[in-house]
Structure formats: C-alpha cells, structure tokens
Amino acid sequence: MQCLDFHIRAFFSDEIKIGERTIAGSQLKWSVFHDFLADRMYSVIQEWVFLFIKTLHSDKNSAYSKYMDDAIFKLPTPLVLSKVVDSLTKFIR
C-alpha cells in the first residue's frame, strides 16, 4: 500500500536523522512519548516528530511538500500538548 507516494512502513524502527542530529526512532513512537513528562514530550514533538512529518515526502515539488514547507508547530506550551496527547490516547484506546 502506498500513501503520499511512499510505502507504508514502521517509520520509527531505527535511528532517525534530521539535519545533523540523530535520535533513536523508538523515542518518537506514540506508545513511548505519550508517557513522557510534559516538557520532554513537548521537546520530542516540536524538535523531532513535527520536523519528521514536515519532510515525509521526498519530492520537494509535491503539493504535500509545498504546503508543509512553511508549517509551524503551534501548540503553545508543554501542558497544552500533554492534554491533547492524553485526550487522543483515551480516544484511540
């Protein structure tokens, strides 16, 4: 199955590299970060997950890439993100 012109796979199974930085992919999985303290969760989502999502599509001329190019992370505080994640976690369980 393809989505956004790439094959569906476990995105965070290995190390993830964004720019010059690398993080263990497991740290970016919902099943892991939803248990982080709010400050750590905010940092992981803002600095890693959001940037990863922004660059999902390798074709820089695609509609996805063009719309995501200037996307910004807008959740204002770690507490707000924590509440959103808690609510979504309840919803998906």
C-alpha positions as a Markdown table, in Angstrom:
| # | Residue | x | y | z |
|---|---|---|---|---|
| 1 | Met | 0.0 | 0.0 | 0.0 |
| 2 | Gln | 1.2 | 3.5 | -0.8 |
| 3 | Cys | 0.4 | 6.8 | 0.9 |
| 4 | Leu | 1.8 | 10.1 | -0.1 |
| 5 | Asp | 3.8 | 8.3 | -2.8 |
| 6 | Phe | 5.9 | 6.2 | -0.4 |
| 7 | His | 5.4 | 2.7 | 1.0 |
| 8 | Ile | 3.8 | 2.3 | 4.4 |
| 9 | Arg | 6.4 | 1.0 | 6.9 |
| 10 | Ala | 7.4 | 1.4 | 10.5 |
| 11 | Phe | 8.7 | 5.0 | 10.4 |
| 12 | Phe | 10.4 | 4.9 | 13.7 |
| 13 | Ser | 12.0 | 1.5 | 13.8 |
| 14 | Asp | 15.7 | 2.6 | 13.7 |
| 15 | Glu | 17.5 | 5.8 | 14.2 |
| 16 | Ile | 16.0 | 9.0 | 12.7 |
| 17 | Lys | 18.3 | 11.7 | 11.4 |
| 18 | Ile | 17.1 | 15.2 | 10.9 |
| 19 | Gly | 19.8 | 17.6 | 9.8 |
| 20 | Glu | 22.9 | 16.7 | 11.7 |
| 21 | Arg | 21.1 | 15.3 | 14.7 |
| 22 | Thr | 20.1 | 11.6 | 15.3 |
| 23 | Ile | 17.6 | 10.1 | 17.8 |
| 24 | Ala | 16.5 | 6.6 | 18.5 |
| 25 | Gly | 13.4 | 6.0 | 16.4 |
| 26 | Ser | 11.6 | 4.4 | 19.4 |
| 27 | Gln | 11.6 | 7.7 | 21.2 |
| 28 | Leu | 9.3 | 9.1 | 18.5 |
| 29 | Lys | 6.7 | 6.4 | 18.8 |
| 30 | Trp | 3.3 | 7.4 | 20.3 |
| 31 | Ser | 3.5 | 4.3 | 22.6 |
| 32 | Val | 6.7 | 5.7 | 24.1 |
| 33 | Phe | 6.4 | 9.5 | 24.1 |
| 34 | His | 2.8 | 9.6 | 25.5 |
| 35 | Asp | 4.2 | 8.6 | 28.8 |
| 36 | Phe | 6.9 | 11.3 | 28.9 |
| 37 | Leu | 6.6 | 14.3 | 31.3 |
| 38 | Ala | 5.1 | 17.3 | 29.5 |
| 39 | Asp | 8.4 | 19.1 | 29.0 |
| 40 | Arg | 10.2 | 16.1 | 27.5 |
| 41 | Met | 7.1 | 15.3 | 25.3 |
| 42 | Tyr | 7.0 | 18.8 | 24.0 |
| 43 | Ser | 10.6 | 18.8 | 23.1 |
| 44 | Val | 10.4 | 15.5 | 21.3 |
| 45 | Ile | 7.3 | 16.5 | 19.3 |
| 46 | Gln | 8.5 | 20.0 | 18.5 |
| 47 | Glu | 12.1 | 19.1 | 17.6 |
| 48 | Trp | 11.7 | 15.7 | 16.1 |
| 49 | Val | 8.2 | 14.4 | 15.3 |
| 50 | Phe | 6.9 | 17.6 | 13.7 |
| 51 | Leu | 10.1 | 18.1 | 11.7 |
| 52 | Phe | 9.9 | 14.5 | 10.6 |
| 53 | Ile | 6.3 | 14.9 | 9.4 |
| 54 | Lys | 7.2 | 18.1 | 7.6 |
| 55 | Thr | 9.8 | 16.2 | 5.5 |
| 56 | Leu | 7.9 | 13.0 | 4.9 |
| 57 | His | 7.6 | 13.5 | 1.1 |
| 58 | Ser | 10.9 | 13.4 | -0.7 |
| 59 | Asp | 9.5 | 15.2 | -3.8 |
| 60 | Lys | 10.1 | 18.9 | -3.0 |
| 61 | Asn | 7.7 | 19.9 | -5.8 |
| 62 | Ser | 4.7 | 17.8 | -4.5 |
| 63 | Ala | 1.7 | 19.5 | -3.0 |
| 64 | Tyr | 2.5 | 18.0 | 0.4 |
| 65 | Ser | 6.0 | 19.4 | 0.4 |
| 66 | Lys | 4.8 | 22.8 | -0.7 |
| 67 | Tyr | 2.0 | 23.0 | 2.0 |
| 68 | Met | 4.3 | 21.7 | 4.7 |
| 69 | Asp | 7.3 | 23.8 | 3.8 |
| 70 | Asp | 6.2 | 26.8 | 6.0 |
| 71 | Ala | 4.2 | 24.8 | 8.6 |
| 72 | Ile | 5.0 | 25.7 | 12.2 |
| 73 | Phe | 4.3 | 23.9 | 15.4 |
| 74 | Lys | 1.6 | 25.9 | 17.1 |
| 75 | Leu | 0.8 | 24.2 | 20.5 |
| 76 | Pro | 1.9 | 27.0 | 22.9 |
| 77 | Thr | 3.0 | 25.1 | 26.0 |
| 78 | Pro | 4.0 | 21.6 | 27.2 |
| 79 | Leu | 0.9 | 21.4 | 29.3 |
| 80 | Val | -1.4 | 22.0 | 26.3 |
| 81 | Leu | 0.4 | 19.3 | 24.3 |
| 82 | Ser | 0.2 | 16.9 | 27.2 |
| 83 | Lys | -3.6 | 17.5 | 27.5 |
| 84 | Val | -4.0 | 16.9 | 23.7 |
| 85 | Val | -2.0 | 13.7 | 23.8 |
| 86 | Asp | -3.9 | 12.5 | 26.9 |
| 87 | Ser | -7.2 | 13.1 | 25.2 |
| 88 | Leu | -6.1 | 11.4 | 21.9 |
| 89 | Thr | -4.7 | 8.5 | 23.9 |
| 90 | Lys | -8.1 | 7.9 | 25.6 |
| 91 | Phe | -9.8 | 8.2 | 22.2 |
| 92 | Ile | -7.6 | 5.6 | 20.4 |
| 93 | Arg | -7.7 | 3.0 | 23.2 |
